[in-house]
Amino acid sequence: MAKETYLVTGAMGCIGAWVLRHLTDRGARVIATDLATDPVRPRLLMSEEEIAAITWHVLDVTDTRAVVDTVSAEGVTRIIHLAGLQIPFCRANPPLGAAVNVTGTVNIFEAARASGVTGLAYASSLAALGPPDVYDTWPLPDSAGPDPHTLYGVYKVANEGTARIYATDWGVGSIGLRPYVVYGVARDQGVSADCAKAILAAAAGNAFHIRFSGEIALQHASDVAEIFIGCADAQVTGARVCNLRNDVITVADFTALLNDRYPDARITCEKDTALPFPANLAGDGLADLLGTVPHTPLDDAIEKDVAMYRKLLGEGKLTLDQLSD
Ligand SMILES: NC(=O)c1ccc[n+]([C@@H]2O[C@H](COP(=O)([O-])OP(=O)(O)OC[C@H]3O[C@@H](n4cnc5c(N)ncnc54)[C@H](O)[C@@H]3O)[C@@H](O)[C@H]2O)c1
């Protein structure tokens, strides 16, 4: 069988960098694309040689022609679509948020349709859902209706609708994934990045305050990357959308875990400021698709992250600047 060619959008982002890490480990042919040109996050996870071995394209996902042409010219057979602007950036510039998150995703589906790509996984978000009090079935199934309360969430719901119509009208199969709080090395922007930053602070013995509380579902970026790859490889027909579960924990317990394990850590969290999303999510949809859902237990993942952060800090490859963003 011919070797697959993976196109990754948003490859300079946190999840994108981890996708590159795993695809490189598998010896896959990778076309890494992003608007950004400096591989700041991939460099935290990969050597310069590994980064240089990847084919890079500066690709703006809002540019229909460029997206369609790149997928065609590179003989892409799998797409992992991660390019997007997170909640604060969509709020700051709604038209740009819509251009990148909505039009950009339409362009990816258009490219998949034009080139007959059969494996497409794209990033939706748990922000497509409403606050816990609008639901009454727990754990919450993937079929629970969307009820976004942010423009970012509205745009992600538009992505899921786009996927549905491309499947029914043109037979383009896809899996939309709804991560919640992604943490791990290279997670450095967006409010929910506070959990990753708390681990960085614990590794460095710094104080850090997490700006929210309540129950969350934590997913390690390495696992999320493997889930995206597995979903692109699943080559489904139809449009599937899956929530991600992995570790469900309160922010207070997460904070206590860090402070107990790392005596120098001084991690605190806000009180009575829960994120407006459900955490008790059923993970069975994804398990049906993948068999086993990649999941590094929280304790192990924190230990690995702390070791990586300490190494990167020691080598001068990472600073603590992000803790004050
Ligand atoms: N990190 C999370 O907790 C989380 C949770 C739910 C959903 N998601 C979604 O997963 C995806 C990846 O998340 P992440 O944490 O890696 O995000 P990130 O912010 O770290 O990376 C996003 C990347 O998209 C790129 N980008 C922005 N505009 C672009 C454009 N016009 N063309 C091409 N690239 C562009 C950025 O340069 C950046 O490298 C996003 O779509 C995000 O909405 C993330």
The ligand as a Tripos MOL2 file, in Angstrom:
@<TRIPOS>MOLECULE
LIG
   44    48     1     0     0
SMALL
NO_CHARGES

@<TRIPOS>ATOM
      1 N1         -6.1020   23.6150   23.1510 N.am      1 LIG1
      2 C1         -7.3380   23.3110   23.5740 C.2       1 LIG1
      3 O1         -7.6050   23.1590   24.7810 O.2       1 LIG1
      4 C2         -8.4420   23.1520   22.5550 C.ar      1 LIG1
      5 C3         -9.7040   22.7890   23.0210 C.ar      1 LIG1
      6 C4        -10.7190   22.6280   22.0980 C.ar      1 LIG1
      7 C5        -10.4860   22.8240   20.7450 C.ar      1 LIG1
      8 N2         -9.2480   23.1890   20.3210 N.ar      1 LIG1
      9 C6         -9.0440   23.4350   18.8820 C.3       1 LIG1
     10 O2         -7.9630   22.6410   18.4280 O.3       1 LIG1
     11 C7         -7.2470   23.3330   17.4060 C.3       1 LIG1
     12 C8         -5.7690   23.3880   17.7640 C.3       1 LIG1
     13 O3         -5.6380   23.9150   19.0730 O.3       1 LIG1
     14 P1         -4.2270   24.3890   19.6280 P.3       1 LIG1
     15 O4         -4.3240   24.4280   21.1080 O.co2     1 LIG1
     16 O5         -3.1440   23.6140   18.9770 O.co2     1 LIG1
     17 O6         -4.2310   25.8900   19.0750 O.3       1 LIG1
     18 P2         -3.0420   26.9380   18.9570 P.3       1 LIG1
     19 O7         -3.6570   28.2760   19.1930 O.co2     1 LIG1
     20 O8         -1.8650   26.5210   19.7630 O.co2     1 LIG1
     21 O9         -2.6220   26.8030   17.4030 O.3       1 LIG1
     22 C9         -3.4260   27.2390   16.3640 C.3       1 LIG1
     23 C10        -2.5490   27.4250   15.1440 C.3       1 LIG1
     24 O10        -3.3660   27.8990   14.0570 O.3       1 LIG1
     25 C11        -2.5650   28.8130   13.3000 C.3       1 LIG1
     26 N3         -3.3990   29.7160   12.5030 N.ar      1 LIG1
     27 C12        -4.0990   30.7830   12.9150 C.ar      1 LIG1
     28 N4         -4.6720   31.3890   11.8640 N.ar      1 LIG1
     29 C13        -4.3220   30.6700   10.7570 C.ar      1 LIG1
     30 C14        -4.6160   30.7900    9.3710 C.ar      1 LIG1
     31 N5         -5.3770   31.7840    8.8960 N.pl3     1 LIG1
     32 N6         -4.0960   29.8700    8.5210 N.ar      1 LIG1
     33 C15        -3.3100   28.8760    8.9950 C.ar      1 LIG1
     34 N7         -2.9930   28.7140   10.2930 N.ar      1 LIG1
     35 C16        -3.5080   29.6190   11.1620 C.ar      1 LIG1
     36 C17        -1.7640   29.5640   14.3550 C.3       1 LIG1
     37 O11        -0.6250   30.1980   13.7740 O.3       1 LIG1
     38 C18        -1.4220   28.4650   15.3400 C.3       1 LIG1
     39 O12        -0.1670   27.8880   15.0620 O.3       1 LIG1
     40 C19        -7.8850   24.7210   17.2710 C.3       1 LIG1
     41 O13        -8.7930   24.6870   16.1800 O.3       1 LIG1
     42 C20        -8.6510   24.8730   18.5720 C.3       1 LIG1
     43 O14        -9.7820   25.7020   18.4180 O.3       1 LIG1
     44 C21        -8.2150   23.3510   21.1920 C.ar      1 LIG1
@<TRIPOS>BOND
     1     1     2 1
     2     2     3 2
     3     2     4 1
     4     4     5 ar
     5     4    44 ar
     6     5     6 ar
     7     6     7 ar
     8     7     8 ar
     9     8     9 1
    10     8    44 ar
    11     9    10 1
    12     9    42 1
    13    10    11 1
    14    11    12 1
    15    11    40 1
    16    12    13 1
    17    13    14 1
    18    14    15 2
    19    14    16 1
    20    14    17 1
    21    17    18 1
    22    18    19 2
    23    18    20 1
    24    18    21 1
    25    21    22 1
    26    22    23 1
    27    23    24 1
    28    23    38 1
    29    24    25 1
    30    25    26 1
    31    25    36 1
    32    26    27 ar
    33    26    35 ar
    34    27    28 ar
    35    28    29 ar
    36    29    30 ar
    37    29    35 ar
    38    30    31 1
    39    30    32 ar
    40    32    33 ar
    41    33    34 ar
    42    34    35 ar
    43    36    37 1
    44    36    38 1
    45    38    39 1
    46    40    41 1
    47    40    42 1
    48    42    43 1
@<TRIPOS>SUBSTRUCTURE
     1 LIG1         1 GROUP 0 **** ****
